[in-house]
Amino acid sequence: MWRQIAAVIVGRIEDGTYPAGTKVPSVVELSTEFGVAASTAQKVLAHLKSEGVVRAEVGLGTFVADRPDS
């Protein structure tokens, strides 16, 4: 399930819904939108961070990473 949610977020980044530098939904927002546990939403964001798609800023949230190819 988390892979499907990650794919949706990547799709939104690619289609411009979440442009580079903008905030992506929080764990709570993802949990609510997709009807999953917070741990699943955390896994989504951790995966996207490990792939370099997003960057986390402590106390501020998670943002779309600036990609040199975009």
All heavy atoms as TSV, in Angstrom:
chain	resi	resn	atom	element	x	y	z
A	1	MET	N	N	0.822	-1.204	0.000
A	1	MET	CA	C	0.000	0.000	0.000
A	1	MET	C	C	0.860	1.260	0.000
A	1	MET	O	O	0.554	2.212	-0.715
A	1	MET	CB	C	-0.942	-0.031	1.214
A	1	MET	CG	C	-1.818	1.179	1.293
A	1	MET	SD	S	-2.804	1.403	-0.178
A	1	MET	CE	C	-4.374	1.676	0.506
A	2	TRP	N	N	1.939	1.251	0.790
A	2	TRP	CA	C	2.756	2.461	0.865
A	2	TRP	C	C	3.388	2.786	-0.481
A	2	TRP	O	O	3.571	3.957	-0.816
A	2	TRP	CB	C	3.791	2.365	1.985
A	2	TRP	CG	C	4.887	1.378	1.756
A	2	TRP	CD1	C	4.928	0.076	2.156
A	2	TRP	CD2	C	6.116	1.608	1.059
A	2	TRP	NE1	N	6.089	-0.514	1.741
A	2	TRP	CE2	C	6.853	0.404	1.079
A	2	TRP	CE3	C	6.669	2.723	0.438
A	2	TRP	CZ2	C	8.103	0.276	0.488
A	2	TRP	CZ3	C	7.918	2.598	-0.151
A	2	TRP	CH2	C	8.622	1.396	-0.117
A	3	ARG	N	N	3.699	1.762	-1.264
A	3	ARG	CA	C	4.287	2.005	-2.591
A	3	ARG	C	C	3.282	2.704	-3.517
A	3	ARG	O	O	3.662	3.567	-4.309
A	3	ARG	CB	C	4.746	0.697	-3.221
A	3	ARG	CG	C	5.959	0.103	-2.557
A	3	ARG	CD	C	6.383	-1.196	-3.245
A	3	ARG	NE	N	7.342	-1.937	-2.472
A	3	ARG	CZ	C	8.655	-1.740	-2.504
A	3	ARG	NH1	N	9.152	-0.795	-3.268
A	3	ARG	NH2	N	9.460	-2.465	-1.766
A	4	GLN	N	N	2.014	2.338	-3.404
A	4	GLN	CA	C	0.980	2.980	-4.211
A	4	GLN	C	C	0.832	4.449	-3.829
A	4	GLN	O	O	0.693	5.308	-4.705
A	4	GLN	CB	C	-0.356	2.261	-4.036
A	4	GLN	CG	C	-0.359	0.864	-4.602
A	4	GLN	CD	C	-1.616	0.086	-4.246
A	4	GLN	OE1	O	-2.348	0.460	-3.337
A	4	GLN	NE2	N	-1.849	-1.001	-4.947
A	5	ILE	N	N	0.872	4.726	-2.548
A	5	ILE	CA	C	0.757	6.112	-2.084
A	5	ILE	C	C	1.974	6.909	-2.533
A	5	ILE	O	O	1.846	8.046	-3.003
A	5	ILE	CB	C	0.579	6.165	-0.551
A	5	ILE	CG1	C	-0.722	5.461	-0.162
A	5	ILE	CG2	C	0.590	7.612	-0.059
A	5	ILE	CD1	C	-0.869	5.205	1.325
A	6	ALA	N	N	3.149	6.315	-2.420
A	6	ALA	CA	C	4.372	6.991	-2.873
A	6	ALA	C	C	4.272	7.315	-4.361
A	6	ALA	O	O	4.660	8.412	-4.794
A	6	ALA	CB	C	5.592	6.128	-2.583
A	7	ALA	N	N	3.731	6.391	-5.139
A	7	ALA	CA	C	3.573	6.619	-6.579
A	7	ALA	C	C	2.616	7.776	-6.853
A	7	ALA	O	O	2.846	8.575	-7.775
A	7	ALA	CB	C	3.088	5.352	-7.264
A	8	VAL	N	N	1.566	7.891	-6.056
A	8	VAL	CA	C	0.628	9.008	-6.206
A	8	VAL	C	C	1.339	10.327	-5.925
A	8	VAL	O	O	1.196	11.299	-6.691
A	8	VAL	CB	C	-0.595	8.839	-5.277
A	8	VAL	CG1	C	-1.435	10.118	-5.232
A	8	VAL	CG2	C	-1.441	7.657	-5.715
A	9	ILE	N	N	2.130	10.382	-4.861
A	9	ILE	CA	C	2.848	11.607	-4.511
A	9	ILE	C	C	3.851	11.969	-5.602
A	9	ILE	O	O	3.945	13.129	-6.014
A	9	ILE	CB	C	3.550	11.471	-3.138
A	9	ILE	CG1	C	2.526	11.170	-2.036
A	9	ILE	CG2	C	4.353	12.735	-2.818
A	9	ILE	CD1	C	1.417	12.178	-1.871
A	10	VAL	N	N	4.589	10.989	-6.105
A	10	VAL	CA	C	5.540	11.239	-7.193
A	10	VAL	C	C	4.793	11.753	-8.422
A	10	VAL	O	O	5.247	12.696	-9.089
A	10	VAL	CB	C	6.362	9.973	-7.519
A	10	VAL	CG1	C	7.140	10.145	-8.818
A	10	VAL	CG2	C	7.306	9.650	-6.378
A	11	GLY	N	N	3.653	11.165	-8.716
A	11	GLY	CA	C	2.843	11.631	-9.841
A	11	GLY	C	C	2.426	13.083	-9.680
A	11	GLY	O	O	2.456	13.858	-10.645
A	12	ARG	N	N	2.062	13.442	-8.472
A	12	ARG	CA	C	1.659	14.829	-8.210
A	12	ARG	C	C	2.843	15.777	-8.355
A	12	ARG	O	O	2.677	16.922	-8.794
A	12	ARG	CB	C	1.055	14.953	-6.811
A	12	ARG	CG	C	-0.302	14.285	-6.704
A	12	ARG	CD	C	-0.842	14.344	-5.299
A	12	ARG	NE	N	-2.120	13.638	-5.207
A	12	ARG	CZ	C	-2.761	13.441	-4.068
A	12	ARG	NH1	N	-2.269	13.892	-2.928
A	12	ARG	NH2	N	-3.910	12.775	-4.069
A	13	ILE	N	N	4.019	15.319	-7.991
A	13	ILE	CA	C	5.224	16.142	-8.163
A	13	ILE	C	C	5.503	16.311	-9.659
A	13	ILE	O	O	5.764	17.420	-10.130
A	13	ILE	CB	C	6.422	15.515	-7.428
A	13	ILE	CG1	C	6.209	15.605	-5.912
A	13	ILE	CG2	C	7.733	16.200	-7.840
A	13	ILE	CD1	C	7.166	14.773	-5.080
A	14	GLU	N	N	5.421	15.216	-10.394
A	14	GLU	CA	C	5.696	15.263	-11.833
A	14	GLU	C	C	4.688	16.093	-12.606
A	14	GLU	O	O	5.048	16.760	-13.582
A	14	GLU	CB	C	5.756	13.842	-12.400
A	14	GLU	CG	C	6.983	13.085	-11.932
A	14	GLU	CD	C	6.974	11.619	-12.328
A	14	GLU	OE1	O	5.918	11.108	-12.782
A	14	GLU	OE2	O	8.030	10.980	-12.171
A	15	ASP	N	N	3.427	16.096	-12.170
A	15	ASP	CA	C	2.417	16.866	-12.910
A	15	ASP	C	C	2.313	18.317	-12.437
A	15	ASP	O	O	1.498	19.081	-12.936
A	15	ASP	CB	C	1.050	16.176	-12.897
A	15	ASP	CG	C	0.301	16.271	-11.564
A	15	ASP	OD1	O	0.696	17.044	-10.665
A	15	ASP	OD2	O	-0.709	15.543	-11.413
A	16	GLY	N	N	3.152	18.684	-11.464
A	16	GLY	CA	C	3.185	20.074	-11.026
A	16	GLY	C	C	2.244	20.412	-9.889
A	16	GLY	O	O	2.191	21.562	-9.444
A	17	THR	N	N	1.501	19.428	-9.384
A	17	THR	CA	C	0.621	19.684	-8.245
A	17	THR	C	C	1.457	20.139	-7.045
A	17	THR	O	O	1.052	21.049	-6.315
A	17	THR	CB	C	-0.188	18.420	-7.883
A	17	THR	OG1	O	-0.961	18.027	-9.020
A	17	THR	CG2	C	-1.117	18.673	-6.707
A	18	TYR	N	N	2.608	19.499	-6.868
A	18	TYR	CA	C	3.563	19.879	-5.819
A	18	TYR	C	C	4.868	20.288	-6.508
A	18	TYR	O	O	5.734	19.459	-6.736
A	18	TYR	CB	C	3.851	18.720	-4.861
A	18	TYR	CG	C	2.653	18.118	-4.165
A	18	TYR	CD1	C	2.554	16.751	-3.990
A	18	TYR	CD2	C	1.634	18.902	-3.656
A	18	TYR	CE1	C	1.475	16.171	-3.344
A	18	TYR	CE2	C	0.544	18.341	-3.017
A	18	TYR	CZ	C	0.471	16.977	-2.861
A	18	TYR	OH	O	-0.602	16.402	-2.229
A	19	PRO	N	N	5.023	21.577	-6.841
A	19	PRO	CA	C	6.264	22.024	-7.490
A	19	PRO	C	C	7.466	21.947	-6.543
A	19	PRO	O	O	7.302	21.878	-5.323
A	19	PRO	CB	C	5.968	23.479	-7.857
A	19	PRO	CG	C	4.509	23.669	-7.678
A	19	PRO	CD	C	4.045	22.638	-6.697
A	20	ALA	N	N	8.653	21.985	-7.116
A	20	ALA	CA	C	9.884	21.964	-6.325
A	20	ALA	C	C	9.840	23.051	-5.257
A	20	ALA	O	O	9.444	24.183	-5.518
A	20	ALA	CB	C	11.095	22.154	-7.223
A	21	GLY	N	N	10.226	22.667	-4.045
A	21	GLY	CA	C	10.282	23.613	-2.934
A	21	GLY	C	C	8.999	23.745	-2.143
A	21	GLY	O	O	8.991	24.376	-1.087
A	22	THR	N	N	7.907	23.164	-2.626
A	22	THR	CA	C	6.645	23.270	-1.895
A	22	THR	C	C	6.489	22.134	-0.898
A	22	THR	O	O	7.081	21.070	-1.046
A	22	THR	CB	C	5.421	23.297	-2.832
A	22	THR	OG1	O	5.381	22.082	-3.575
A	22	THR	CG2	C	5.458	24.480	-3.774
A	23	LYS	N	N	5.670	22.387	0.088
A	23	LYS	CA	C	5.432	21.413	1.145
A	23	LYS	C	C	4.520	20.298	0.648
A	23	LYS	O	O	3.551	20.558	-0.066
A	23	LYS	CB	C	4.802	22.125	2.342
A	23	LYS	CG	C	4.822	21.348	3.619
A	23	LYS	CD	C	4.393	22.234	4.777
A	23	LYS	CE	C	4.463	21.457	6.062
A	23	LYS	NZ	N	4.088	22.274	7.205
A	24	VAL	N	N	4.864	19.067	1.014
A	24	VAL	CA	C	3.995	17.926	0.706
A	24	VAL	C	C	3.160	17.630	1.946
A	24	VAL	O	O	3.476	18.084	3.044
A	24	VAL	CB	C	4.810	16.688	0.260
A	24	VAL	CG1	C	5.536	16.969	-1.043
A	24	VAL	CG2	C	5.771	16.231	1.320
A	25	PRO	N	N	2.082	16.865	1.789
A	25	PRO	CA	C	1.232	16.577	2.944
A	25	PRO	C	C	2.010	15.906	4.086
A	25	PRO	O	O	2.938	15.127	3.861
A	25	PRO	CB	C	0.181	15.627	2.378
A	25	PRO	CG	C	0.133	15.942	0.925
A	25	PRO	CD	C	1.549	16.280	0.557
A	26	SER	N	N	1.597	16.227	5.292
A	26	SER	CA	C	2.205	15.648	6.493
A	26	SER	C	C	1.745	14.208	6.681
A	26	SER	O	O	0.851	13.722	5.980
A	26	SER	CB	C	1.785	16.468	7.715
A	26	SER	OG	O	0.385	16.294	7.943
A	27	VAL	N	N	2.340	13.545	7.656
A	27	VAL	CA	C	1.946	12.177	8.000
A	27	VAL	C	C	0.447	12.126	8.310
A	27	VAL	O	O	-0.269	11.252	7.818
A	27	VAL	CB	C	2.776	11.651	9.190
A	27	VAL	CG1	C	2.194	10.361	9.739
A	27	VAL	CG2	C	4.226	11.445	8.773
A	28	VAL	N	N	-0.028	13.065	9.111
A	28	VAL	CA	C	-1.443	13.089	9.478
A	28	VAL	C	C	-2.318	13.310	8.248
A	28	VAL	O	O	-3.337	12.632	8.059
A	28	VAL	CB	C	-1.713	14.186	10.542
A	28	VAL	CG1	C	-3.204	14.352	10.789
A	28	VAL	CG2	C	-0.990	13.859	11.833
A	29	GLU	N	N	-1.916	14.231	7.373
A	29	GLU	CA	C	-2.696	14.510	6.166
A	29	GLU	C	C	-2.722	13.297	5.228
A	29	GLU	O	O	-3.772	12.967	4.668
A	29	GLU	CB	C	-2.133	15.734	5.447
A	29	GLU	CG	C	-2.351	17.017	6.215
A	29	GLU	CD	C	-1.535	18.190	5.711
A	29	GLU	OE1	O	-0.461	17.986	5.117
A	29	GLU	OE2	O	-1.984	19.334	5.919
A	30	LEU	N	N	-1.582	12.637	5.072
A	30	LEU	CA	C	-1.529	11.441	4.229
A	30	LEU	C	C	-2.386	10.327	4.822
A	30	LEU	O	O	-3.119	9.637	4.104
A	30	LEU	CB	C	-0.094	10.952	4.058
A	30	LEU	CG	C	0.815	11.800	3.164
A	30	LEU	CD1	C	2.244	11.272	3.210
A	30	LEU	CD2	C	0.306	11.833	1.738
A	31	SER	N	N	-2.297	10.156	6.139
A	31	SER	CA	C	-3.091	9.127	6.814
A	31	SER	C	C	-4.576	9.350	6.577
A	31	SER	O	O	-5.323	8.407	6.287
A	31	SER	CB	C	-2.819	9.132	8.316
A	31	SER	OG	O	-1.484	8.818	8.585
A	32	THR	N	N	-5.001	10.587	6.692
A	32	THR	CA	C	-6.406	10.931	6.509
A	32	THR	C	C	-6.832	10.752	5.053
A	32	THR	O	O	-7.856	10.123	4.768
A	32	THR	CB	C	-6.664	12.382	6.959
A	32	THR	OG1	O	-6.301	12.506	8.336
A	32	THR	CG2	C	-8.118	12.775	6.775
A	33	GLU	N	N	-6.045	11.296	4.133
A	33	GLU	CA	C	-6.409	11.239	2.718
A	33	GLU	C	C	-6.514	9.807	2.191
A	33	GLU	O	O	-7.436	9.477	1.450
A	33	GLU	CB	C	-5.389	12.008	1.871
A	33	GLU	CG	C	-5.707	11.955	0.394
A	33	GLU	CD	C	-4.750	12.746	-0.487
A	33	GLU	OE1	O	-3.902	13.496	0.036
A	33	GLU	OE2	O	-4.852	12.590	-1.715
A	34	PHE	N	N	-5.557	8.967	2.583
A	34	PHE	CA	C	-5.508	7.616	2.029
A	34	PHE	C	C	-6.088	6.552	2.962
A	34	PHE	O	O	-6.134	5.380	2.600
A	34	PHE	CB	C	-4.072	7.252	1.643
A	34	PHE	CG	C	-3.548	8.086	0.493
A	34	PHE	CD1	C	-2.754	9.196	0.733
A	34	PHE	CD2	C	-3.891	7.782	-0.813
A	34	PHE	CE1	C	-2.278	9.974	-0.313
A	34	PHE	CE2	C	-3.432	8.551	-1.870
A	34	PHE	CZ	C	-2.623	9.659	-1.619
A	35	GLY	N	N	-6.504	6.943	4.150
A	35	GLY	CA	C	-7.118	6.001	5.080
A	35	GLY	C	C	-6.161	4.930	5.573
A	35	GLY	O	O	-6.529	3.771	5.687
A	36	VAL	N	N	-4.922	5.348	5.847
A	36	VAL	CA	C	-3.901	4.403	6.313
A	36	VAL	C	C	-3.391	4.825	7.687
A	36	VAL	O	O	-3.615	5.949	8.140
A	36	VAL	CB	C	-2.715	4.312	5.325
A	36	VAL	CG1	C	-3.172	3.764	3.987
A	36	VAL	CG2	C	-2.032	5.664	5.148
A	37	ALA	N	N	-2.678	3.922	8.328
A	37	ALA	CA	C	-2.075	4.217	9.625
A	37	ALA	C	C	-0.939	5.231	9.462
A	37	ALA	O	O	-0.321	5.336	8.398
A	37	ALA	CB	C	-1.525	2.934	10.248
A	38	ALA	N	N	-0.665	5.945	10.540
A	38	ALA	CA	C	0.420	6.922	10.524
A	38	ALA	C	C	1.750	6.259	10.178
A	38	ALA	O	O	2.577	6.846	9.478
A	38	ALA	CB	C	0.510	7.633	11.872
A	39	SER	N	N	1.950	5.037	10.636
A	39	SER	CA	C	3.214	4.346	10.342
A	39	SER	C	C	3.373	4.105	8.839
A	39	SER	O	O	4.488	4.177	8.310
A	39	SER	CB	C	3.296	3.023	11.097
A	39	SER	OG	O	2.227	2.174	10.737
A	40	THR	N	N	2.288	3.863	8.147
A	40	THR	CA	C	2.338	3.683	6.697
A	40	THR	C	C	2.695	4.998	6.021
A	40	THR	O	O	3.540	5.044	5.119
A	40	THR	CB	C	0.994	3.148	6.166
A	40	THR	OG1	O	0.710	1.913	6.814
A	40	THR	CG2	C	1.023	2.955	4.659
A	41	ALA	N	N	2.076	6.080	6.459
A	41	ALA	CA	C	2.370	7.396	5.903
A	41	ALA	C	C	3.821	7.786	6.172
A	41	ALA	O	O	4.490	8.357	5.307
A	41	ALA	CB	C	1.420	8.438	6.484
A	42	GLN	N	N	4.332	7.448	7.352
A	42	GLN	CA	C	5.733	7.724	7.672
A	42	GLN	C	C	6.657	6.962	6.731
A	42	GLN	O	O	7.678	7.483	6.287
A	42	GLN	CB	C	6.046	7.343	9.121
A	42	GLN	CG	C	5.451	8.295	10.129
A	42	GLN	CD	C	5.605	7.800	11.558
A	42	GLN	OE1	O	5.676	6.603	11.816
A	42	GLN	NE2	N	5.646	8.742	12.486
A	43	LYS	N	N	6.291	5.736	6.429
A	43	LYS	CA	C	7.093	4.915	5.520
A	43	LYS	C	C	7.130	5.541	4.126
A	43	LYS	O	O	8.170	5.537	3.462
A	43	LYS	CB	C	6.551	3.490	5.466
A	43	LYS	CG	C	7.447	2.528	4.752
A	43	LYS	CD	C	7.018	1.096	4.986
A	43	LYS	CE	C	8.045	0.139	4.408
A	43	LYS	NZ	N	7.769	-1.243	4.744
A	44	VAL	N	N	6.006	6.079	3.684
A	44	VAL	CA	C	5.948	6.756	2.383
A	44	VAL	C	C	6.943	7.908	2.352
A	44	VAL	O	O	7.761	8.021	1.427
A	44	VAL	CB	C	4.520	7.278	2.088
A	44	VAL	CG1	C	4.515	8.192	0.872
A	44	VAL	CG2	C	3.551	6.123	1.908
A	45	LEU	N	N	6.872	8.774	3.349
A	45	LEU	CA	C	7.754	9.940	3.367
A	45	LEU	C	C	9.213	9.535	3.517
A	45	LEU	O	O	10.092	10.131	2.883
A	45	LEU	CB	C	7.329	10.909	4.478
A	45	LEU	CG	C	5.969	11.584	4.262
A	45	LEU	CD1	C	5.636	12.489	5.440
A	45	LEU	CD2	C	5.932	12.365	2.957
A	46	ALA	N	N	9.496	8.517	4.327
A	46	ALA	CA	C	10.877	8.044	4.490
A	46	ALA	C	C	11.418	7.501	3.166
A	46	ALA	O	O	12.573	7.760	2.798
A	46	ALA	CB	C	10.941	6.973	5.572
A	47	HIS	N	N	10.583	6.761	2.442
A	47	HIS	CA	C	10.997	6.226	1.149
A	47	HIS	C	C	11.288	7.355	0.167
A	47	HIS	O	O	12.321	7.343	-0.520
A	47	HIS	CB	C	9.923	5.290	0.590
A	47	HIS	CG	C	10.175	4.865	-0.811
A	47	HIS	ND1	N	11.143	3.946	-1.144
A	47	HIS	CD2	C	9.612	5.251	-1.982
A	47	HIS	CE1	C	11.155	3.781	-2.454
A	47	HIS	NE2	N	10.225	4.564	-2.985
A	48	LEU	N	N	10.379	8.328	0.087
A	48	LEU	CA	C	10.575	9.443	-0.845
A	48	LEU	C	C	11.825	10.244	-0.490
A	48	LEU	O	O	12.548	10.700	-1.376
A	48	LEU	CB	C	9.339	10.343	-0.862
A	48	LEU	CG	C	8.067	9.696	-1.434
A	48	LEU	CD1	C	6.889	10.653	-1.299
A	48	LEU	CD2	C	8.254	9.263	-2.875
A	49	LYS	N	N	12.105	10.360	0.793
A	49	LYS	CA	C	13.312	11.055	1.225
A	49	LYS	C	C	14.560	10.264	0.815
A	49	LYS	O	O	15.526	10.827	0.303
A	49	LYS	CB	C	13.293	11.266	2.734
A	49	LYS	CG	C	14.465	12.076	3.241
A	49	LYS	CD	C	14.400	12.308	4.732
A	49	LYS	CE	C	15.666	12.997	5.204
A	49	LYS	NZ	N	15.786	12.973	6.651
A	50	SER	N	N	14.526	8.954	1.001
A	50	SER	CA	C	15.688	8.132	0.647
A	50	SER	C	C	15.939	8.139	-0.860
A	50	SER	O	O	17.073	7.966	-1.297
A	50	SER	CB	C	15.509	6.694	1.145
A	50	SER	OG	O	14.557	6.003	0.369
A	51	GLU	N	N	14.896	8.361	-1.635
A	51	GLU	CA	C	15.020	8.429	-3.098
A	51	GLU	C	C	15.418	9.837	-3.567
A	51	GLU	O	O	15.618	10.043	-4.760
A	51	GLU	CB	C	13.699	8.029	-3.748
A	51	GLU	CG	C	13.314	6.581	-3.520
A	51	GLU	CD	C	14.212	5.616	-4.266
A	51	GLU	OE1	O	14.432	5.826	-5.469
A	51	GLU	OE2	O	14.699	4.655	-3.636
A	52	GLY	N	N	15.470	10.793	-2.641
A	52	GLY	CA	C	15.847	12.150	-3.009
A	52	GLY	C	C	14.718	12.965	-3.618
A	52	GLY	O	O	14.949	14.031	-4.178
A	53	VAL	N	N	13.498	12.464	-3.493
A	53	VAL	CA	C	12.338	13.154	-4.071
A	53	VAL	C	C	11.896	14.306	-3.173
A	53	VAL	O	O	11.463	15.353	-3.656
A	53	VAL	CB	C	11.174	12.156	-4.292
A	53	VAL	CG1	C	9.923	12.855	-4.792
A	53	VAL	CG2	C	11.600	11.060	-5.253
A	54	VAL	N	N	11.998	14.107	-1.858
A	54	VAL	CA	C	11.629	15.138	-0.892
A	54	VAL	C	C	12.756	15.322	0.104
A	54	VAL	O	O	13.657	14.487	0.209
A	54	VAL	CB	C	10.319	14.780	-0.137
A	54	VAL	CG1	C	9.152	14.624	-1.098
A	54	VAL	CG2	C	10.485	13.530	0.701
A	55	ARG	N	N	12.684	16.443	0.811
A	55	ARG	CA	C	13.644	16.706	1.892
A	55	ARG	C	C	12.857	17.135	3.123
A	55	ARG	O	O	11.844	17.831	2.998
A	55	ARG	CB	C	14.655	17.781	1.496
A	55	ARG	CG	C	14.021	19.114	1.158
A	55	ARG	CD	C	15.043	20.157	0.684
A	55	ARG	NE	N	14.375	21.268	0.035
A	55	ARG	CZ	C	13.697	22.218	0.653
A	55	ARG	NH1	N	13.595	22.202	1.959
A	55	ARG	NH2	N	13.105	23.186	-0.018
A	56	ALA	N	N	13.311	16.668	4.275
A	56	ALA	CA	C	12.630	17.010	5.526
A	56	ALA	C	C	13.398	18.120	6.222
A	56	ALA	O	O	14.625	18.110	6.260
A	56	ALA	CB	C	12.544	15.793	6.424
A	57	GLU	N	N	12.667	19.080	6.765
A	57	GLU	CA	C	13.244	20.150	7.564
A	57	GLU	C	C	12.609	20.075	8.940
A	57	GLU	O	O	11.397	20.256	9.073
A	57	GLU	CB	C	13.009	21.506	6.906
A	57	GLU	CG	C	13.748	21.654	5.591
A	57	GLU	CD	C	13.695	23.057	5.034
A	57	GLU	OE1	O	13.421	24.012	5.800
A	57	GLU	OE2	O	13.902	23.204	3.827
A	58	VAL	N	N	13.433	19.804	9.931
A	58	VAL	CA	C	12.945	19.617	11.295
A	58	VAL	C	C	12.139	20.835	11.731
A	58	VAL	O	O	12.581	21.971	11.607
A	58	VAL	CB	C	14.124	19.361	12.261
A	58	VAL	CG1	C	13.619	19.238	13.689
A	58	VAL	CG2	C	14.878	18.113	11.847
A	59	GLY	N	N	10.951	20.559	12.207
A	59	GLY	CA	C	10.076	21.615	12.702
A	59	GLY	C	C	9.294	22.353	11.632
A	59	GLY	O	O	8.415	23.145	11.943
A	60	LEU	N	N	9.624	22.111	10.361
A	60	LEU	CA	C	8.942	22.817	9.274
A	60	LEU	C	C	8.083	21.904	8.415
A	60	LEU	O	O	7.035	22.300	7.934
A	60	LEU	CB	C	9.965	23.528	8.380
A	60	LEU	CG	C	10.776	24.636	9.037
A	60	LEU	CD1	C	11.799	25.198	8.067
A	60	LEU	CD2	C	9.859	25.745	9.530
A	61	GLY	N	N	8.551	20.684	8.175
A	61	GLY	CA	C	7.791	19.753	7.351
A	61	GLY	C	C	8.647	19.117	6.282
A	61	GLY	O	O	9.874	19.176	6.318
A	62	THR	N	N	7.984	18.524	5.311
A	62	THR	CA	C	8.640	17.829	4.217
A	62	THR	C	C	8.324	18.574	2.925
A	62	THR	O	O	7.170	18.924	2.667
A	62	THR	CB	C	8.158	16.373	4.145
A	62	THR	OG1	O	8.369	15.753	5.410
A	62	THR	CG2	C	8.910	15.598	3.076
A	63	PHE	N	N	9.365	18.796	2.132
A	63	PHE	CA	C	9.248	19.618	0.934
A	63	PHE	C	C	9.753	18.869	-0.284
A	63	PHE	O	O	10.646	18.035	-0.186
A	63	PHE	CB	C	10.060	20.910	1.098
A	63	PHE	CG	C	9.594	21.755	2.241
A	63	PHE	CD1	C	10.025	21.509	3.535
A	63	PHE	CD2	C	8.704	22.799	2.028
A	63	PHE	CE1	C	9.588	22.290	4.598
A	63	PHE	CE2	C	8.258	23.576	3.084
A	63	PHE	CZ	C	8.696	23.316	4.385
A	64	VAL	N	N	9.211	19.221	-1.453
A	64	VAL	CA	C	9.691	18.642	-2.705
A	64	VAL	C	C	11.127	19.099	-2.908
A	64	VAL	O	O	11.422	20.292	-2.805
A	64	VAL	CB	C	8.806	19.085	-3.895
A	64	VAL	CG1	C	9.347	18.516	-5.202
A	64	VAL	CG2	C	7.358	18.670	-3.673
A	65	ALA	N	N	12.009	18.154	-3.177
A	65	ALA	CA	C	13.412	18.476	-3.375
A	65	ALA	C	C	13.594	19.236	-4.685
A	65	ALA	O	O	12.863	19.021	-5.649
A	65	ALA	CB	C	14.242	17.190	-3.396
A	66	ASP	N	N	14.576	20.119	-4.686
A	66	ASP	CA	C	14.950	20.807	-5.923
A	66	ASP	C	C	15.730	19.808	-6.761
A	66	ASP	O	O	16.771	19.311	-6.325
A	66	ASP	CB	C	15.815	22.039	-5.622
A	66	ASP	CG	C	15.041	23.087	-4.837
A	66	ASP	OD1	O	13.836	23.230	-5.090
A	66	ASP	OD2	O	15.647	23.735	-3.969
A	67	ARG	N	N	15.218	19.502	-7.931
A	67	ARG	CA	C	15.859	18.489	-8.785
A	67	ARG	C	C	16.585	19.209	-9.922
A	67	ARG	O	O	15.985	20.032	-10.608
A	67	ARG	CB	C	14.802	17.547	-9.381
A	67	ARG	CG	C	13.824	16.942	-8.394
A	67	ARG	CD	C	14.337	15.789	-7.563
A	67	ARG	NE	N	14.858	14.670	-8.290
A	67	ARG	CZ	C	14.241	13.526	-8.503
A	67	ARG	NH1	N	13.008	13.362	-8.100
A	67	ARG	NH2	N	14.830	12.550	-9.124
A	68	PRO	N	N	17.838	18.880	-10.151
A	68	PRO	CA	C	18.571	19.535	-11.233
A	68	PRO	C	C	17.981	19.246	-12.607
A	68	PRO	O	O	18.122	20.028	-13.518
A	68	PRO	CB	C	19.981	18.944	-11.136
A	68	PRO	CG	C	19.923	17.835	-10.154
A	68	PRO	CD	C	18.625	17.942	-9.405
A	69	ASP	N	N	17.266	18.112	-12.756
A	69	ASP	CA	C	16.706	17.751	-14.054
A	69	ASP	C	C	15.304	18.312	-14.283
A	69	ASP	O	O	14.680	18.050	-15.288
A	69	ASP	CB	C	16.679	16.231	-14.233
A	69	ASP	CG	C	15.905	15.531	-13.124
A	69	ASP	OD1	O	15.443	16.203	-12.183
A	69	ASP	OD2	O	15.771	14.288	-13.184
A	70	SER	N	N	14.815	19.107	-13.325
A	70	SER	CA	C	13.461	19.644	-13.490
A	70	SER	C	C	13.486	21.094	-13.925
A	70	SER	O	O	14.453	21.760	-13.905
A	70	SER	CB	C	12.671	19.514	-12.195
A	70	SER	OG	O	13.286	20.218	-11.162
